[in-house]
């Protein structure tokens, strides 16, 4: 439900380039946790981020699609990475 509520705006921000410009303005650690079988390939996400000059970390989960917190084979690893990234 939340996804549908924001995706229309996110598509417009992505198309205009504003989404990437907003990313560059962030002043916090950035971590990408991506499923290997996500319909949005990790190279398609990292490519624009790499050109931004911002540092970020990438974790690619095997046997995982778009929702690792829901996926049986990736759920535990996803939450372990999340805890690590949050310093817990």
VEXGUGU-917368 format. One record per residue (C-alpha): residue number from 1; residue in three letters; chain; x, y, z. Coordinates in nm, 2 decimals, padded with zeros to 4 digits. Layout:
<nodes>
NODE   num   residu   chaine        u        v        w
NODE   NUM      ALA        A        X        Y        Z
...
</nodes>
This chain:
<nodes>
NODE   num   residu   chaine        u        v        w
NODE     1      UNK        A    00.00    00.00    00.00
NODE     2      UNK        A    00.28    00.24    00.10
NODE     3      UNK        A    00.47    00.15   -00.22
NODE     4      UNK        A    00.17    00.25   -00.44
NODE     5      UNK        A    00.14    00.57   -00.24
NODE     6      UNK        A    00.49    00.69   -00.32
NODE     7      UNK        A    00.59    00.52   -00.65
NODE     8      UNK        A    00.42    00.76   -00.88
NODE     9      UNK        A    00.62    01.05   -00.73
NODE    10      UNK        A    00.94    00.84   -00.73
NODE    11      UNK        A    00.91    00.77   -01.10
NODE    12      UNK        A    00.88    01.14   -01.18
NODE    13      UNK        A    01.18    01.22   -00.95
NODE    14      UNK        A    01.38    00.95   -01.12
NODE    15      UNK        A    01.29    01.07   -01.47
NODE    16      UNK        A    01.37    01.43   -01.40
NODE    17      UNK        A    01.71    01.35   -01.23
NODE    18      UNK        A    01.59    01.50   -00.90
NODE    19      UNK        A    01.61    01.16   -00.72
NODE    20      UNK        A    01.99    01.13   -00.80
NODE    21      UNK        A    02.04    01.50   -00.71
NODE    22      UNK        A    01.87    01.44   -00.38
NODE    23      UNK        A    02.10    01.14   -00.32
NODE    24      UNK        A    02.41    01.35   -00.36
NODE    25      UNK        A    02.28    01.59   -00.09
NODE    26      UNK        A    02.27    01.31    00.17
NODE    27      UNK        A    02.51    01.34    00.46
NODE    28      UNK        A    02.49    01.00    00.61
NODE    29      UNK        A    02.63    00.65    00.55
NODE    30      UNK        A    02.46    00.49    00.25
NODE    31      UNK        A    02.41    00.11    00.21
NODE    32      UNK        A    02.24   -00.07   -00.07
NODE    33      UNK        A    02.10   -00.42    00.01
NODE    34      UNK        A    01.98   -00.57   -00.31
NODE    35      UNK        A    01.85   -00.91   -00.41
NODE    36      UNK        A    02.04   -01.10   -00.69
NODE    37      UNK        A    01.71   -01.17   -00.87
NODE    38      UNK        A    01.56   -00.82   -00.81
NODE    39      UNK        A    01.39   -00.70   -01.13
NODE    40      UNK        A    01.60   -00.38   -01.09
NODE    41      UNK        A    01.96   -00.51   -01.16
NODE    42      UNK        A    02.22   -00.40   -00.91
NODE    43      UNK        A    02.43   -00.25   -01.19
NODE    44      UNK        A    02.14   -00.03   -01.28
NODE    45      UNK        A    02.13    00.10   -00.93
NODE    46      UNK        A    02.50    00.13   -00.86
NODE    47      UNK        A    02.59    00.28   -01.20
NODE    48      UNK        A    02.42    00.62   -01.13
NODE    49      UNK        A    02.53    00.61   -00.77
NODE    50      UNK        A    02.89    00.55   -00.86
NODE    51      UNK        A    02.89    00.86   -01.08
NODE    52      UNK        A    02.76    01.07   -00.79
NODE    53      UNK        A    03.10    01.07   -00.60
NODE    54      UNK        A    02.92    00.96   -00.28
NODE    55      UNK        A    03.06    00.66   -00.09
NODE    56      UNK        A    02.82    00.37   -00.04
NODE    57      UNK        A    02.83    00.00    00.04
NODE    58      UNK        A    02.66   -00.27   -00.15
NODE    59      UNK        A    02.53   -00.61   -00.03
NODE    60      UNK        A    02.39   -00.85   -00.29
NODE    61      UNK        A    02.17   -01.13   -00.15
NODE    62      UNK        A    02.18   -01.46   -00.34
NODE    63      UNK        A    01.85   -01.63   -00.41
NODE    64      UNK        A    01.66   -01.31   -00.34
NODE    65      UNK        A    01.43   -01.08   -00.53
NODE    66      UNK        A    01.29   -00.74   -00.44
NODE    67      UNK        A    01.17   -00.80   -00.08
NODE    68      UNK        A    01.44   -00.97    00.12
NODE    69      UNK        A    01.27   -00.92    00.46
NODE    70      UNK        A    00.99   -01.14    00.33
NODE    71      UNK        A    01.19   -01.40    00.14
NODE    72      UNK        A    01.26   -01.73    00.32
NODE    73      UNK        A    01.61   -01.77    00.18
NODE    74      UNK        A    01.73   -01.42    00.24
NODE    75      UNK        A    01.54   -01.29    00.54
NODE    76      UNK        A    01.80   -01.39    00.81
NODE    77      UNK        A    02.09   -01.25    00.61
NODE    78      UNK        A    01.90   -00.93    00.53
NODE    79      UNK        A    01.83   -00.86    00.90
NODE    80      UNK        A    02.19   -00.95    01.00
NODE    81      UNK        A    02.33   -00.69    00.74
NODE    82      UNK        A    02.07   -00.44    00.86
NODE    83      UNK        A    02.18   -00.48    01.23
NODE    84      UNK        A    02.55   -00.46    01.13
NODE    85      UNK        A    02.49   -00.14    00.93
NODE    86      UNK        A    02.29    00.02    01.21
NODE    87      UNK        A    02.57   -00.07    01.45
NODE    88      UNK        A    02.38   -00.31    01.67
</nodes>
